[in-house]
Amino acid sequence: MLQGIVVIWGVVTIMFGLRAVAPGDPANLMLAEGATQELVEQVRREEGLNEPVYVQYFDYVRELITGDFGYSWQSNREVEAMVIERIPATIELTIAATIVALVIAIPLGVISATRRNEPADYSATLFSLLGISTPNFWLGLMLILVFGVWFGIPYPTFGLSWVSLASISIPYPSVGFYDFPTGRRPVGFGEAVLTLVRYGSVYDLLVWLKHIALPALTLGTYFTALITRLTRSGMVDELGKPYVTASRAKGLPSVLVRYKHVLRNTMIPVITVLGLQMGTLMGGAVITETVFNWPGLGLRLIDALGTRDWPLMQGIVVFIAIAFVTINIAVDAVYNYLDPRVSEQ
């Protein structure tokens, strides 16, 4: 916990330092072009920009501790509100990318470890190498070009519609086909779930899945390759240990030994990387969100960077740091569950 506080303080300090040494007068950035010098001086006095840098720093830290992130220089809105409204989209993308990575990577790692020096092992290794080596921005552009522009590959969507017969509403299934989208999502996950619960229609949920499919695949590719290699190496190490030989000698099925015992012990380092990479995915989603116009924190950070909106940039980066620290604390808690020896040490 103490280390996490130090990390957050370091991020706050670095961001404030970058703001202090950045060229340009913040007062001019807050005002429109052609503002009079008197108005500029008034803004500097109101915002405390005439104070020494160390005074501005302590004032900023004190405001952060009280939960005041300030106001955006461009929109004059509270930074907290601008951050909070984009959090759900970023969390959706991060979790979806993580799920994509785990669903693909763990079976590949297990197959690669149990079929060493076979075509399946070579294929998984090649896939890992390509995944780690491929830049996310290039992969995202290629997926848009191939699926959304060149081929426009359709896939079916299903829902429930209602028809009135003799004053009675009767549901009937409806089927449609839609291309992969290249624009911003029209509905979020929460809204889609509410539509499903209230009206029994999965249309909005399928629309959400359609929009998140390519961004999640793009963001999760590097993570998939990393987890595949980590699972393979962990499985290889565990399969050579005496308890595996003893379990097989007792007549336990290979599937039971492989997935209940070996894979569980392999998951400890995987969870370490999972926790670290989920925080990294939140920060690394900046590029993916920009490529796919995904309305998350990353896209808002790029917009703030383009307009030099420092309070908004600082608020987003500080939130990502807090999320990163929180995820690592959660990973430590999962450690204690999977391996009680960790808490004893």
Summary of the structure (lengths in Angstrom):
residues: 345
radius of gyration: 25.3
end to end distance: 16.9
largest distance: 86.9
contacts: 1063
relative contact order: 0.14
helix: 73%
strand: 8%
